[in-house]
Amino acid sequence: MSIRGSAIFTRRYRAFLFDMDGTLLNSIAAAERVWSIWAERHGLDVTAFLTTIHGARAIDTITRQALPGVDPEVEAQWITEAELNDVEGVIAIPGAVAFLNSLPGDQWALVTSAPKELALRRLRAAGIAPPAVLVTAEDVAVGKPDPACYVLGAQRLGVSVQDCLVFEDATVGIRAGEAAGTDVMVVTATHLEPMVTSHPSIDGYEQLQARRAADGLLYLLYGVG
């Protein structure tokens, strides 16, 4: 969808809800280094497997493999510890820091499939200040594409999730936003191939601006000098 023609720019929102990996920061290299080790250890086709890891909780990714004799909780903890020790190359998406800094602190939340400790570690590595409201893997019983995480993020901000705009990069997260009834902005900065989506997309935040209207609602401008 054309970014300029999107109805998102005619609407007002009570809050913005952001995914983290691939949406606010690029952690692909670090994540794939860790997951490649895990996949090789379990005899998986590494290249094919790596296409399935993005946007989902580690425990959900591991559970989907249905590997005999594998405890998803134990393996997910190994993944988390390994990722905590590898944040080399984790950087902010272009323009993300300035965009977040322009937002009122009580009108945005981070909604990530990462565990809290890892989320904070990656945010620090990318130079992004953690928000007041943070929803992480530990906060929900079922991860994306289930909408519970986004519903919880909105609840913690004290707003209706349908009045929020979700920023996402991965298919499972986009589906979670859709299931929650939100508008979705797709961030493609880390995509190696074009994504076919009915939602508007941006490749970074450098041309995106957020403004707060007199009634306190947020709205977006694009390409304004």
N, C-alpha and C positions, 0 to 999 in steps of 0.2 A: 504494500500500500504506500502511496506517496505520503511522505512525512508532512508536507505542507498542506495536503488536502485532508488530513485526518481530523475527525470530529473531536479528538482529544484536545485540540487547540481552541475549541469553542466551549469547553466545559470547565467547571470549577470543582476542586477536590478539597475534602477536609484534611487529607493526609496522603503522603506518598509512602509506598512499601517497596523496599529494595531487596532483591536477592543479593548475594555477595559475590561468589566466584563467577567470573565471566560477565558480571553486571557492573560491579563497582571496582573490582580488581581482577588482574590476570594471574591465576595460580596454576595454569594448565601444566607448565613444565614440571613444577614441583609435584603436583598431584600424579601426573603420569609416571614420574620416576618411581614413586612409592608403589603405585598400583601395578606397575610392570613387574616389580619384584614379587609382589603377592601373586599375580597371575601366573608367572613362571613357576613359582613354588607349587602351585596347584594344577599345573599341566594344562592351562588354558591357552587358547590362541590369543596372544597378547594384543595384537593389532585389532582384532575384532572386539575383544573384551573392552578395550579402552574407549570405544565408542559408546559404551553403556554406563560409564561412571559419572558423567557430568550432571549436576543438578540434584542428585539423589543422596539420601543418607547412606553412609558406608554400610550400615547394618542391612538396609534394604537391598543395596547392590549385591552384597554377599549372599543374602537369603535367596535372591532370585536365581543364583547359580545352582542351588539345591545339591551341593557337593556332599557326598556321603562322609559321615564322621567329622564334619566341620561345624564348629559352634560359632554362629554368626556374631554373637556378642564378644567372644574372645578375639575373633579375627578383626572385628571392627575396632576394638581397643588397640590392637597392634597397628592398624592403619593410622589411627589418630596419633599414637605416639610417634610413629615414623614421620607423619606429616608435620607434627610440632617441631621436629628436629630438622626439617628441610623447608625453609622459606626462601631459598635462593631464587632470585628472579621474580619474586612476587612484587608486582607494581600496580599502581592505580590505573584504571582506564582513563584515557586522556580526558581532561576536564572534570573528572568526577569529584576531586577534592574541592575545587572552587564551587561546583554546583551544590554539593552537600553543605558547604559552609554558608551558602546563601539561604538555606532553608531554616525556618524556625525550628528549634530543637524539639518542640513538642508536637511537630506535625510530620515527622518521618520516623520510620522504624526499619531495622534490618531484619529480614526473615530468611534465614539460611539453613541449609541442610547440614552444615558443619556443626560439630560439637562446640560448645561455648569457648572452651580454652583455645581451640584451634582458630575459631573465628577472631578472637581478640589478638591472637598471635599474627595472623595474616593481615588484619587491619593495621596493626602497628608497623608491620613490614612495609605496607603500602603507603604509610603516612596518612591514614584515614582515622580521624577521631571516632571512637565508638559512640553510637547514639544512646540516648536515655532509654530507649526501648529496643530490646534485642530478643528475638525469638530464634532459638537454636534447636539442634537435633534432639536434645534432651527434653524439650518442652512439649513434644507431641508424641502420641502413640503410633501414629501412621504418618510417614513423610509424603512429600510431593510425589505424585500429582494430587494427592488428597489436599483439599483446600484448608484443612484445620489450621495450618501454620499461619496462613494469611488472615483467617478469621481471628485468630488469637492476637496477631500483631495489631489489627484494628481495635480489638477490645482493649488492649493495653494502652492504646492511645486515646481511648474513650470515644471512638467514632464507629460508625457503621462501615463494614468492609465494602459495601457497594458504593460508598462515597469516596473510596480510595483509588489511586492509580498505582498499579503494580509495574515495576521495572524488572524484567527478566531476560535471560539469554537462552535458557535450555527448554527443550520441549516439555519435560515433566513440570517445570515451574510455570510455563505458560498455561499448561492445562490446569494447574492448581489455581492460578489467577482466574481463568475462565470459570472454573467450578465454583469459585467464591463469588462470582458475579461482578468482578471488577473490570475496568478498562485495563489494557495491557500495553506497555511500551516495550518493544523488543530491542535489546542492545546487542549489536552484532560485532563488536570490536574484536572479539577473540575467535570469530567464526572463520574457518578456512574456506568454506564453501557457502554460497548464498543460501539463506533459509527461506523456504516458501511459507509465508504466513499471511493471514488476513489482517494482522495488526500492524500499525506503523512501526518503523524501526529507525534506530540511530546507530552510527558507528562510533560514537563517543559523545561527550557532553559539551564539547567546546562551543557549539552553536546553540545550545539549549539554555534558556533562562527561565527561572521560576519567579513569579511575582505573587505578592499577597494582596488580595483585594480589600476594600474597605470593610467588607463583611467577614474578613478573616480567612476566606477560602483561598486556596492556591490555584494558580493557572500558569500555563506554559507559553513561552514565546520561542520561536525558532528563527535563527539567522538574523537576529536583530543586533545591530552594531552597538 
